[in-house]
């Protein structure tokens, strides 16, 4: 209520804007008329003294509120009304005494001063009002901008919350899919290891059967041939047939022994990986024509039996790849042990592996091939590390096993590099 009263007072006493021309002159005319009426009310008290005092009040008010031109109109209307009705001789515009002339001059001088001062005050007030209005508009605009910014912030916050929820849901689904995929890969890895274990057992069984059945049968054939030789004097033409049969039997026996040893060499169980590696290298060099050099530490301790089998299979697969794909004329096998680790390295002087092929081999699944996949899974089973390096001058396969590593360790199992 107090604020409404202050606004009403400002409307009455505050200066009217310049563009409100009709209102300014209406107020000025009304102020002149009210000055005459107010002088008539005070006439019993004032008499023939201070005729123009009410005019001064009206002029001062109009100069401040309406401007100098309406104030002049107020001064003229007030002066004319008072001079005509209250200055002797009344109802006449002719001054009778010099005092009235002095009063007229004083009225005009005081009115001029009041108009000048009021106009100056009005100009300052108008500028102040304009500044206040501009400041009020700026504050209003800032408040609107703040409200808009707050609304935008709220909308953005809401969108962020919705997006965060969506991302959380997507992340949860992705984690679930990753868990399923990891579980599936782990099952496949275990299945692969189980299949390779069964393969090794089957190879051992086949090797034993070949040695115990086919080998014994061929040995019996050799003894029978020896008995036949005792009767060769009775049948002169039998000597050539016996010699041919003996040669074929020797070849078959040698082939059975070689196949049995390749499936599962008895030296691996009896003498260890060092002797088995030398035997495999000698046989490979004899059959392939590739010169093979063995560098095996003299004081090499035997690693666990399972580790020896993995090293032998990696060596066997690597030599097979050297013969099939490298085009090498020589290869080097290095087997050593230090710092609680056993390391096997197979190096050739072939043409190397193409970079795009190395990228395929670096993938855990895909078109890496059964041999590489088998080596990687065998090495992974015992927490080992398989590294495949290739240059235009040849390829190197390196396997490192930490002795005593637990089975099924999840240490990285393979890396490839192109030098």
C-alpha positions as CSV (number, residue, x, y, z in Angstrom):
1,X,0.0,0.0,0.0
2,X,2.9,2.4,0.8
3,X,4.4,1.6,-2.6
4,X,1.2,2.4,-4.4
5,X,1.0,5.7,-2.5
6,X,4.5,6.6,-3.4
7,X,3.8,5.8,-7.1
8,X,0.7,8.0,-6.9
9,X,2.7,10.9,-5.4
10,X,5.3,10.6,-8.2
11,X,2.6,10.7,-10.8
12,X,1.2,14.0,-9.3
13,X,4.4,15.8,-8.4
14,X,6.8,14.2,-11.0
15,X,7.5,16.0,-14.3
16,X,5.3,15.0,-17.2
17,X,7.1,13.7,-20.3
18,X,7.6,16.2,-23.2
19,X,5.5,14.1,-25.6
20,X,2.4,14.4,-23.4
21,X,1.6,17.9,-24.7
22,X,-2.1,18.0,-24.1
23,X,-1.8,16.9,-20.5
24,X,0.9,19.4,-19.8
25,X,-1.2,22.4,-21.0
26,X,-4.4,21.0,-19.4
27,X,-2.6,20.9,-16.0
28,X,-1.1,24.4,-16.6
29,X,-4.6,25.8,-17.4
30,X,-6.1,24.1,-14.4
31,X,-3.3,25.4,-12.2
32,X,-3.9,29.0,-13.3
33,X,-7.6,28.7,-12.6
34,X,-6.9,27.1,-9.2
35,X,-4.5,29.9,-8.4
36,X,-7.3,32.4,-8.9
37,X,-9.8,30.4,-6.9
38,X,-7.3,29.9,-4.1
39,X,-6.7,33.7,-4.0
40,X,-10.4,34.3,-3.8
41,X,-10.6,31.9,-0.8
42,X,-7.7,33.8,0.9
43,X,-8.9,37.2,0.0
44,X,-10.6,37.8,3.4
45,X,-7.2,37.1,5.0
46,X,-4.9,38.8,2.6
47,X,-7.0,41.7,1.5
48,X,-4.9,44.1,-0.7
49,X,-1.6,42.4,0.2
50,X,0.3,39.7,-1.7
51,X,-2.1,39.5,-4.7
52,X,0.1,37.1,-6.7
53,X,1.2,34.7,-4.0
54,X,-1.0,31.9,-5.3
55,X,0.2,32.5,-8.8
56,X,3.8,32.0,-7.7
57,X,2.8,28.6,-6.2
58,X,1.0,27.5,-9.4
59,X,3.9,28.8,-11.6
60,X,6.5,27.0,-9.6
61,X,4.4,23.8,-9.7
62,X,3.8,24.0,-13.4
63,X,7.5,24.9,-14.2
64,X,8.5,21.7,-12.4
65,X,5.8,19.4,-13.7
66,X,4.8,20.7,-17.1
67,X,7.7,22.8,-18.4
68,X,8.4,26.4,-19.1
69,X,5.8,27.0,-21.8
70,X,2.8,25.6,-19.8
71,X,4.2,27.5,-16.8
72,X,4.1,30.7,-18.8
73,X,0.5,29.9,-19.6
74,X,-0.2,29.4,-15.9
75,X,1.5,32.7,-15.1
76,X,-0.6,34.6,-17.7
77,X,-3.9,33.0,-16.7
78,X,-3.2,33.5,-13.0
79,X,-2.1,37.1,-13.4
80,X,-5.0,38.0,-15.6
81,X,-7.6,36.5,-13.3
82,X,-6.1,38.0,-10.1
83,X,-5.5,41.5,-11.7
84,X,-9.0,41.6,-13.1
85,X,-10.9,40.4,-10.0
86,X,-8.8,41.4,-7.0
87,X,-6.6,44.4,-7.9
88,X,-8.3,47.8,-7.6
89,X,-10.1,49.0,-9.6
90,X,-11.5,45.5,-9.8
91,X,-13.0,44.2,-13.0
92,X,-10.5,46.4,-15.0
93,X,-7.2,45.9,-16.6
94,X,-6.0,49.5,-16.0
95,X,-3.6,50.0,-13.0
96,X,-4.8,52.9,-10.8
97,X,-1.7,53.3,-8.6
98,X,2.1,52.9,-9.0
99,X,2.0,50.1,-6.4
100,X,0.0,48.0,-8.8
101,X,2.5,48.6,-11.5
102,X,5.3,47.5,-9.2
103,X,3.3,44.4,-8.3
104,X,2.9,43.6,-12.0
105,X,6.6,44.0,-12.6
106,X,7.5,41.9,-9.6
107,X,5.0,39.3,-10.6
108,X,6.6,38.9,-13.9
109,X,10.1,38.9,-12.5
110,X,9.3,36.3,-9.8
111,X,7.4,34.2,-12.3
112,X,10.4,34.3,-14.7
113,X,12.8,33.2,-12.0
114,X,10.4,30.5,-10.8
115,X,10.0,29.3,-14.4
116,X,13.7,29.3,-15.0
117,X,14.5,27.4,-11.8
118,X,11.6,25.0,-12.3
119,X,12.6,24.2,-15.8
120,X,16.2,23.5,-14.7
121,X,14.9,21.2,-12.0
122,X,12.5,19.6,-14.4
123,X,15.2,18.8,-16.9
124,X,17.4,17.2,-14.1
125,X,14.4,15.3,-12.9
126,X,13.6,14.1,-16.4
127,X,17.2,12.9,-17.0
128,X,17.1,11.2,-13.6
129,X,13.8,9.6,-14.5
130,X,15.3,8.4,-17.8
131,X,18.3,7.0,-16.0
132,X,16.0,5.3,-13.5
133,X,13.8,3.9,-16.3
134,X,16.9,2.7,-18.3
135,X,18.3,1.1,-15.1
136,X,14.9,-0.5,-14.4
137,X,14.7,-1.8,-18.0
138,X,18.2,-3.2,-17.7
139,X,17.4,-4.8,-14.4
140,X,14.2,-6.3,-15.9
141,X,16.1,-7.5,-18.9
142,X,18.7,-9.1,-16.6
143,X,16.0,-10.7,-14.6
144,X,14.4,-12.1,-17.8
145,X,17.8,-13.2,-19.0
146,X,18.5,-14.9,-15.6
147,X,15.1,-16.6,-15.8
148,X,15.8,-17.7,-19.3
149,X,19.2,-18.9,-18.3
150,X,17.8,-20.8,-15.3
151,X,15.2,-22.4,-17.5
152,X,17.8,-23.4,-20.1
153,X,20.0,-24.7,-17.2
154,X,17.1,-26.7,-15.9
155,X,16.3,-28.1,-19.3
156,X,20.0,-28.9,-19.9
157,X,20.2,-30.6,-16.5
158,X,17.2,-32.6,-17.3
159,X,18.6,-33.6,-20.6
160,X,21.9,-34.5,-19.0
161,X,20.1,-36.7,-16.5
162,X,18.2,-38.4,-19.2
163,X,21.3,-38.9,-21.3
164,X,23.2,-40.1,-18.3
165,X,20.5,-42.6,-17.6
166,X,20.6,-43.8,-21.2
167,X,24.4,-44.1,-21.1
168,X,24.2,-46.0,-17.8
169,X,21.7,-48.4,-19.4
170,X,23.8,-48.8,-22.5
171,X,26.9,-49.4,-20.3
172,X,25.1,-52.0,-18.2
173,X,24.0,-53.8,-21.4
174,X,27.6,-53.6,-22.8
175,X,29.0,-54.9,-19.5
176,X,26.5,-57.8,-19.6
177,X,27.5,-58.6,-23.2
178,X,31.2,-58.4,-22.3
179,X,30.6,-60.7,-19.4
180,X,28.8,-63.2,-21.6
181,X,31.5,-62.9,-24.3
182,X,34.3,-63.3,-21.7
183,X,32.5,-66.3,-20.3
184,X,32.0,-67.8,-23.8
185,X,35.7,-67.1,-24.7
186,X,36.8,-68.7,-21.4
187,X,34.6,-71.8,-22.2
188,X,36.1,-72.0,-25.7
189,X,39.6,-71.6,-24.3
190,X,39.0,-74.4,-21.8
191,X,37.5,-76.5,-24.6
192,X,40.5,-75.8,-26.8
193,X,42.9,-76.8,-24.0
194,X,40.9,-79.9,-23.3
195,X,40.9,-80.9,-27.0
196,X,44.7,-80.4,-27.2
197,X,45.1,-82.4,-24.0
198,X,43.0,-85.2,-25.5
199,X,45.0,-84.9,-28.7
200,X,48.3,-85.3,-26.8
201,X,46.9,-88.3,-24.9
202,X,45.7,-89.8,-28.2
203,X,49.0,-89.2,-29.8
204,X,50.7,-90.9,-26.8
205,X,48.3,-93.8,-27.1
206,X,48.8,-94.1,-30.9
207,X,52.5,-94.0,-30.5
208,X,52.4,-96.7,-27.9
209,X,50.1,-98.9,-30.0
210,X,52.4,-98.4,-33.0
211,X,55.4,-99.3,-31.0
212,X,53.8,-102.3,-29.2
213,X,51.8,-103.7,-32.1
214,X,53.1,-102.7,-35.6
215,X,56.6,-102.5,-34.3
216,X,56.5,-105.9,-32.7
217,X,54.9,-107.4,-35.8
218,X,57.6,-106.0,-38.0
219,X,60.2,-107.3,-35.5
220,X,58.7,-110.7,-35.7
221,X,58.9,-110.5,-39.5
222,X,62.6,-109.8,-39.2
223,X,63.0,-112.9,-37.1
224,X,61.1,-114.9,-39.6
225,X,63.3,-113.6,-42.4
226,X,66.3,-114.6,-40.5
227,X,65.0,-118.2,-40.3
228,X,64.3,-118.2,-44.0
229,X,67.9,-117.3,-44.6
230,X,68.9,-120.7,-43.1
231,X,67.2,-122.5,-46.0
232,X,68.5,-120.2,-48.8
233,X,71.0,-123.0,-49.9
234,X,68.1,-125.2,-50.7
235,X,66.4,-122.6,-52.9
236,X,69.0,-120.6,-54.8
237,X,66.5,-118.0,-56.2
238,X,65.1,-117.3,-52.7
239,X,68.0,-115.0,-51.8
240,X,66.9,-112.0,-53.9
241,X,63.3,-112.2,-52.5
242,X,64.5,-112.5,-49.0
243,X,66.8,-109.4,-49.4
244,X,63.9,-107.4,-50.9
245,X,61.6,-108.4,-48.1
246,X,64.2,-107.6,-45.5
247,X,64.7,-104.1,-46.9
248,X,61.0,-103.4,-47.0
249,X,60.6,-104.6,-43.5
250,X,63.5,-102.3,-42.3
251,X,61.9,-99.3,-44.1
252,X,58.5,-100.1,-42.6
253,X,60.0,-100.5,-39.1
254,X,61.9,-97.3,-39.4
255,X,58.8,-95.4,-40.6
256,X,56.7,-96.8,-37.7
257,X,59.4,-95.8,-35.2
258,X,59.7,-92.3,-36.7
259,X,55.9,-91.8,-36.7
260,X,55.7,-93.1,-33.2
261,X,58.5,-90.8,-32.0
262,X,56.9,-87.8,-33.7
263,X,53.5,-88.5,-32.1
264,X,55.1,-88.7,-28.7
265,X,58.9,-89.2,-28.4
266,X,59.9,-91.4,-25.5
267,X,63.0,-89.2,-25.0
268,X,60.7,-86.4,-23.8
269,X,59.6,-88.5,-20.8
270,X,62.9,-90.3,-20.3
271,X,65.6,-87.7,-20.9
272,X,63.7,-84.4,-21.1
273,X,63.2,-81.5,-23.5
274,X,66.9,-81.1,-24.3
275,X,67.4,-84.6,-25.7
276,X,64.0,-84.5,-27.4
277,X,64.8,-81.2,-29.1
278,X,68.2,-82.5,-30.4
279,X,66.5,-85.6,-31.8
280,X,63.7,-83.6,-33.4
281,X,66.3,-81.2,-35.0
282,X,68.4,-84.0,-36.4
283,X,65.4,-85.7,-37.9
284,X,64.0,-82.5,-39.3
285,X,67.4,-81.6,-40.9
286,X,67.7,-85.0,-42.5
287,X,64.2,-85.0,-43.9
288,X,64.0,-81.3,-45.0
289,X,67.5,-80.6,-46.1
290,X,67.5,-77.4,-43.9
291,X,70.6,-76.9,-41.7
292,X,69.6,-76.8,-38.1
293,X,71.9,-75.6,-35.3
294,X,71.0,-76.4,-31.6
295,X,72.3,-74.2,-28.8
296,X,71.1,-75.9,-25.6
297,X,72.5,-75.0,-22.2
298,X,74.6,-77.8,-20.7
299,X,73.3,-77.2,-17.2
300,X,69.7,-77.0,-18.2
301,X,67.3,-78.3,-15.5
302,X,64.2,-80.1,-16.5
303,X,61.1,-78.0,-16.3
304,X,57.8,-79.7,-15.3
305,X,56.6,-82.4,-17.5
306,X,53.6,-80.4,-18.9
307,X,55.9,-77.5,-19.7
308,X,58.3,-79.8,-21.5
309,X,55.4,-81.1,-23.6
310,X,54.3,-77.6,-24.5
311,X,57.9,-76.6,-25.5
312,X,58.2,-79.7,-27.7
313,X,54.9,-79.0,-29.5
314,X,55.9,-75.3,-30.0
315,X,59.3,-76.5,-31.4
316,X,57.6,-79.1,-33.6
317,X,55.0,-76.6,-35.0
318,X,57.7,-73.9,-35.6
319,X,60.0,-76.2,-37.5
320,X,57.0,-77.4,-39.6
321,X,56.2,-73.7,-40.4
322,X,59.9,-73.1,-41.3
323,X,59.8,-75.9,-43.8
324,X,56.4,-75.0,-45.3
325,X,56.4,-71.2,-45.4
326,X,59.7,-69.5,-44.8
327,X,61.9,-70.8,-47.7
328,X,64.8,-70.8,-45.3
329,X,68.1,-72.6,-45.7
330,X,69.1,-72.6,-42.1
331,X,67.5,-72.5,-38.6
332,X,68.7,-72.1,-35.1
333,X,67.2,-73.6,-31.9
334,X,68.2,-72.0,-28.6
335,X,67.1,-73.5,-25.3
336,X,68.3,-71.9,-22.1
337,X,67.2,-71.2,-18.5
338,X,68.0,-68.2,-16.2
339,X,66.3,-66.1,-13.6
340,X,63.6,-68.7,-12.9
341,X,62.5,-68.8,-16.5
342,X,63.0,-71.3,-19.3
343,X,63.3,-69.8,-22.8
344,X,62.9,-71.5,-26.2
345,X,63.8,-69.6,-29.4
346,X,63.5,-70.8,-33.0
347,X,65.1,-68.5,-35.6
348,X,65.3,-68.9,-39.4
349,X,66.8,-67.0,-42.3
350,X,63.7,-67.1,-44.5
351,X,61.7,-64.4,-46.2
352,X,59.8,-63.3,-43.0
353,X,56.1,-62.7,-42.6
354,X,54.1,-59.9,-44.3
355,X,52.9,-57.1,-42.0
356,X,49.2,-57.7,-42.8
357,X,49.7,-61.4,-41.9
358,X,51.3,-60.3,-38.6
359,X,48.3,-58.2,-37.8
360,X,46.1,-61.3,-38.4
361,X,48.4,-63.4,-36.2
362,X,48.1,-60.8,-33.4
363,X,44.4,-61.3,-33.1
364,X,43.3,-63.8,-30.4
365,X,40.7,-65.2,-32.8
366,X,40.0,-65.3,-36.5
367,X,42.3,-66.5,-39.3
368,X,45.4,-67.0,-37.2
369,X,45.6,-70.6,-38.1
370,X,45.3,-73.8,-36.1
371,X,49.1,-74.0,-35.5
372,X,49.6,-70.5,-34.1
373,X,46.3,-70.8,-32.2
374,X,47.5,-74.1,-30.7
375,X,50.8,-72.7,-29.7
376,X,49.2,-69.6,-28.1
377,X,46.7,-71.7,-26.1
378,X,49.4,-74.1,-25.0
379,X,51.6,-71.3,-23.8
380,X,48.7,-69.5,-22.1
381,X,47.8,-72.6,-20.1
382,X,51.0,-72.3,-18.1
383,X,51.2,-68.5,-17.9
384,X,53.9,-68.2,-20.6
385,X,54.6,-65.6,-23.2
386,X,54.9,-66.3,-26.9
387,X,56.5,-63.6,-29.0
388,X,56.6,-63.7,-32.8
389,X,59.2,-61.3,-34.5
390,X,59.7,-61.0,-38.2
391,X,62.1,-59.1,-40.5
392,X,62.9,-59.4,-44.2
393,X,65.9,-61.5,-43.0
394,X,63.8,-64.1,-41.2
395,X,61.4,-64.9,-38.4
396,X,61.9,-65.6,-34.7
397,X,59.5,-67.5,-32.4
398,X,60.3,-67.0,-28.7
399,X,58.6,-68.7,-25.8
400,X,59.3,-67.9,-22.1
401,X,57.9,-69.9,-19.3
402,X,58.1,-68.8,-15.6
403,X,59.0,-72.0,-13.7
404,X,56.4,-72.8,-11.1
405,X,53.7,-70.6,-12.7
406,X,50.2,-71.8,-11.9
407,X,48.1,-73.4,-14.6
408,X,45.6,-71.2,-16.3
409,X,47.4,-67.9,-15.5
410,X,46.0,-64.9,-17.4
411,X,49.4,-63.4,-18.3
412,X,49.4,-62.1,-21.9
413,X,50.3,-65.1,-24.1
414,X,51.4,-63.7,-27.4
415,X,52.8,-60.6,-29.1
416,X,54.0,-60.0,-32.6
417,X,56.3,-57.4,-34.1
418,X,57.7,-56.4,-37.5
419,X,61.2,-55.1,-37.3
